[in-house]
Amino acid sequence: LSKKPPLPVRSADPTCRPGRFLNGRSKVTDYFPIRRSNRKTKAELKSEEHRHLDDLIKNGIEEGMQVKHIEGKGRGVFAANAFKKGDFVVEYHGDLLELSEAKVREAQYAQDPSTGCYMYYFQYQTKTYCVDATRESTRLGRLINHSKAGNCQTRLHPIDGTPHLILVASRDITADEELLYDYGDRSKASISAHPWLKF
């Protein structure tokens, strides 16, 4: 069988008269300009989102929340705006301590039950740390109440090697909903002292 000759391709050469062809020498880009996409890759978008979150945490920005008094419960934090599942809500901000120092502070707080205890222990790179938010401050993360069926969950967000404990929406949250997360403490001593941990 004899091979068919290649199909003629119209030349992009401006000196080429109509009706003249070059055999397979031209490219699509001879006829159409190269179009470059301005769309960002998933990796670029994720990196941008990470940097934005870094800025919110570093600058202590806390938006879309308000504190209300709840009868028989004390203070609570409510959504002033809606949050989508996965949205950053707030940092659980306080003193970042290593385990040994945290245990000393916890023992001190136990001497005065009126002080309360706002200590959150977690693992990061094989070490145990604690964020101590016991000291009264204007930061809202320390005021978010407990519920085993909460609408927020904790997540670690490292910045320059330092872990930050943040709360993100575990589902879509509507405006005026109370923000809640599971403290995760199921010890008998804690439940005996704070029966509301059962719920």
C-alpha positions as CSV (number, residue, x, y, z in Angstrom):
1,L,0.0,0.0,0.0
2,S,1.3,3.4,-0.8
3,K,1.3,6.1,1.8
4,K,-0.9,9.2,1.3
5,P,1.1,12.4,1.0
6,P,0.6,14.7,4.0
7,L,-2.2,17.1,3.8
8,P,-1.2,20.6,2.7
9,V,-1.2,23.2,5.5
10,R,-1.8,26.9,4.9
11,S,1.4,28.9,5.5
12,A,1.5,31.7,8.1
13,D,4.2,33.3,6.0
14,P,2.9,36.7,4.9
15,T,4.8,36.4,1.6
16,C,2.9,33.2,0.8
17,R,0.3,34.0,-1.9
18,P,-3.3,32.6,-1.4
19,G,-3.4,29.1,-2.7
20,R,0.2,28.3,-1.8
21,F,0.8,25.7,0.9
22,L,3.7,24.4,3.0
23,N,3.8,20.7,3.8
24,G,3.5,20.3,7.6
25,R,5.7,23.2,8.4
26,S,3.3,25.5,10.3
27,K,2.1,25.4,13.9
28,V,-1.2,26.3,15.5
29,T,0.5,29.3,17.1
30,D,1.2,30.7,13.6
31,Y,-2.5,31.3,13.3
32,F,-3.7,31.9,16.8
33,P,-1.9,33.9,19.6
34,I,-0.8,32.0,22.7
35,R,-3.4,32.5,25.4
36,R,-2.1,32.2,29.0
37,S,-4.5,31.4,31.8
38,N,-4.8,33.8,34.7
39,R,-6.4,31.1,36.8
40,K,-4.4,30.0,39.9
41,T,-3.5,26.4,40.6
42,K,-4.9,24.6,43.6
43,A,-1.4,24.8,45.2
44,E,-1.3,28.6,44.7
45,L,-4.8,29.1,46.1
46,K,-4.0,26.9,49.1
47,S,-0.7,28.9,49.7
48,E,-2.6,32.2,49.5
49,E,-5.3,31.0,51.9
50,H,-2.6,29.8,54.3
51,R,-0.9,33.2,54.2
52,H,-4.2,35.0,54.8
53,L,-4.9,32.8,57.8
54,D,-1.4,33.6,59.1
55,D,-2.2,37.3,58.9
56,L,-5.5,36.9,60.8
57,I,-3.8,35.0,63.6
58,K,-0.7,37.2,63.8
59,N,-2.8,40.4,63.9
60,G,-5.4,38.9,66.4
61,I,-8.3,39.6,64.0
62,E,-11.6,38.2,65.4
63,E,-14.6,39.0,63.2
64,G,-18.2,37.9,62.9
65,M,-18.8,37.1,66.6
66,Q,-20.4,38.7,69.6
67,V,-20.5,37.8,73.3
68,K,-23.9,37.4,75.0
69,H,-24.9,36.5,78.5
70,I,-26.7,33.1,78.8
71,E,-29.0,32.6,81.8
72,G,-27.6,29.9,84.1
73,K,-24.5,29.5,81.9
74,G,-22.6,32.7,81.9
75,R,-21.0,34.2,78.8
76,G,-21.1,32.6,75.4
77,V,-19.9,33.5,71.9
78,F,-22.5,33.8,69.1
79,A,-22.0,34.1,65.3
80,A,-22.8,37.6,64.1
81,N,-22.3,36.4,60.6
82,A,-22.7,33.1,58.9
83,F,-19.7,30.7,58.6
84,K,-19.2,28.0,56.0
85,K,-18.0,24.6,56.9
86,G,-14.2,24.8,57.1
87,D,-14.0,28.5,57.7
88,F,-11.6,29.9,60.3
89,V,-13.6,31.1,63.3
90,V,-11.1,32.2,65.9
91,E,-7.8,31.4,67.6
92,Y,-7.8,29.9,71.0
93,H,-5.3,32.4,72.2
94,G,-3.2,32.3,75.4
95,D,0.2,31.5,76.7
96,L,1.9,28.6,74.9
97,L,3.5,26.4,77.5
98,E,5.4,23.2,77.5
99,L,4.0,20.4,79.6
100,S,6.1,20.8,82.8
101,E,5.2,24.5,83.1
102,A,1.6,23.9,82.3
103,K,1.3,21.3,85.1
104,V,2.7,23.8,87.6
105,R,0.2,26.4,86.6
106,E,-2.7,24.0,86.7
107,A,-1.8,23.0,90.3
108,Q,-1.8,26.8,91.2
109,Y,-5.2,27.3,89.6
110,A,-6.5,24.3,91.6
111,Q,-5.8,26.1,94.8
112,D,-8.4,28.8,93.9
113,P,-11.5,27.2,92.2
114,S,-12.9,30.7,91.6
115,T,-10.1,31.3,89.1
116,G,-11.4,28.7,86.6
117,C,-9.1,26.9,84.2
118,Y,-8.9,27.5,80.5
119,M,-6.0,25.2,79.6
120,Y,-6.0,23.2,76.4
121,Y,-3.4,20.4,76.0
122,F,-2.4,19.1,72.6
123,Q,0.4,17.2,70.7
124,Y,2.7,18.9,68.2
125,Q,5.7,17.2,66.6
126,T,5.9,14.5,69.3
127,K,5.7,17.1,72.2
128,T,2.9,18.0,74.5
129,Y,2.0,21.7,74.7
130,C,-0.7,23.7,76.4
131,V,-2.4,26.9,75.6
132,D,-3.3,28.6,78.8
133,A,-6.1,31.1,78.2
134,T,-7.1,31.4,81.9
135,R,-6.0,35.1,82.3
136,E,-9.0,37.4,81.5
137,S,-8.5,39.1,78.1
138,T,-10.6,40.5,75.2
139,R,-9.9,37.4,73.1
140,L,-13.1,35.5,72.3
141,G,-11.7,31.9,71.8
142,R,-11.5,31.4,75.5
143,L,-15.2,32.1,76.0
144,I,-16.6,29.5,73.5
145,N,-18.6,27.0,75.4
146,H,-18.5,23.2,75.4
147,S,-20.9,20.8,73.6
148,K,-20.3,17.2,72.5
149,A,-22.3,18.2,69.4
150,G,-20.6,21.5,68.7
151,N,-20.4,23.4,65.4
152,C,-16.7,24.1,65.7
153,Q,-13.6,21.9,66.0
154,T,-10.0,22.6,67.0
155,R,-7.2,22.5,64.5
156,L,-3.4,23.2,64.7
157,H,-2.1,25.9,62.4
158,P,1.7,26.3,62.6
159,I,3.3,29.7,61.8
160,D,7.1,29.7,61.5
161,G,7.3,26.5,63.5
162,T,5.1,27.7,66.4
163,P,1.8,25.9,66.8
164,H,-1.4,28.0,67.0
165,L,-4.7,26.4,68.2
166,I,-7.6,27.6,66.1
167,L,-11.3,26.8,65.8
168,V,-12.9,26.2,62.4
169,A,-16.5,25.6,61.5
170,S,-17.3,21.9,61.5
171,R,-20.5,22.6,59.6
172,D,-22.3,25.6,58.1
173,I,-23.2,28.0,61.0
174,T,-26.0,30.5,60.7
175,A,-25.9,34.0,62.2
176,D,-27.1,34.1,65.9
177,E,-26.1,30.5,66.6
178,E,-24.0,30.0,69.7
179,L,-20.4,28.8,68.8
180,L,-19.6,25.5,70.6
181,Y,-16.9,22.9,70.5
182,D,-16.1,19.6,72.3
183,Y,-13.5,20.2,75.0
184,G,-12.7,16.5,74.8
185,D,-12.2,16.1,78.6
186,R,-13.9,12.9,79.7
187,S,-12.0,12.3,83.0
188,K,-14.0,11.4,86.1
189,A,-12.5,14.2,88.1
190,S,-13.4,16.8,85.5
191,I,-16.9,15.5,85.0
192,S,-17.4,15.4,88.7
193,A,-16.3,19.1,89.0
194,H,-18.1,20.2,85.8
195,P,-21.1,17.9,85.1
196,W,-21.9,19.9,81.9
197,L,-18.9,18.2,80.2
198,K,-21.2,15.1,79.8
199,F,-23.3,17.0,77.2
